[in-house]
Amino acid sequence: MKCLVCNKGETRPGRTTLVLERDGTKLTVEGVPAMICANCGDETVSEEVKAKLLKAVQEATTEDA
């Protein structure tokens, strides 16, 4: 798939690290599936993966409360 950011490179499946923050709690997630542009390095995470990660942050902040 053509990169939506640079419009030059092709994206390929890869892994990335995301840091999510909510109410002062940070959650670092390594090995997140992403599509990564070979040209500019832009990393795109699918909506399904985003939803799972946001749920994990919500659960982590709820447990601390």
C-alpha positions in Angstrom: 0.0 0.0 0.0 1.2 3.5 -0.8 2.2 5.6 2.2 -0.5 8.2 3.1 2.1 10.6 4.5 4.8 10.8 1.9 2.9 9.3 -1.1 6.2 7.8 -2.2 7.0 4.7 -0.2 5.3 1.4 0.1 4.1 0.3 3.6 5.1 -3.1 4.9 4.0 -5.0 8.0 6.3 -4.4 11.0 6.4 -3.7 14.7 6.6 -0.5 16.7 6.6 0.7 20.3 3.8 3.0 21.6 3.6 5.0 24.8 0.1 5.7 25.8 -0.8 8.1 28.7 -4.0 8.6 30.6 -4.5 10.5 33.9 -0.8 10.5 34.6 -0.4 6.8 34.0 1.9 5.8 31.1 1.7 2.4 29.4 4.6 1.4 27.1 3.7 -1.4 24.6 6.4 -3.0 22.6 5.9 -5.1 19.5 2.7 -3.5 18.3 1.7 -4.6 14.8 1.9 -1.6 12.4 2.3 -0.8 8.7 5.6 1.0 8.3 6.6 3.1 5.3 10.0 2.1 3.8 10.6 5.7 2.6 9.6 8.0 5.5 9.2 5.6 8.4 5.7 6.6 9.2 4.0 3.9 11.4 0.3 3.3 11.1 -1.5 1.2 13.6 -4.9 -0.4 12.7 -8.1 0.7 14.4 -8.6 -2.7 15.8 -5.2 -2.6 17.5 -5.8 1.0 18.7 -9.1 -0.1 20.3 -7.3 -3.0 22.2 -4.6 -0.7 23.4 -7.0 2.0 24.6 -8.9 -0.6 26.5 -5.7 -1.8 28.2 -4.9 1.8 29.2 -8.4 2.2 30.6 -8.1 -1.0 32.6 -4.7 0.0 33.9 -5.9 3.4 35.1 -9.1 2.0 36.6 -7.1 -0.6 38.7 -5.0 2.2 40.2 -8.0 4.3 41.3 
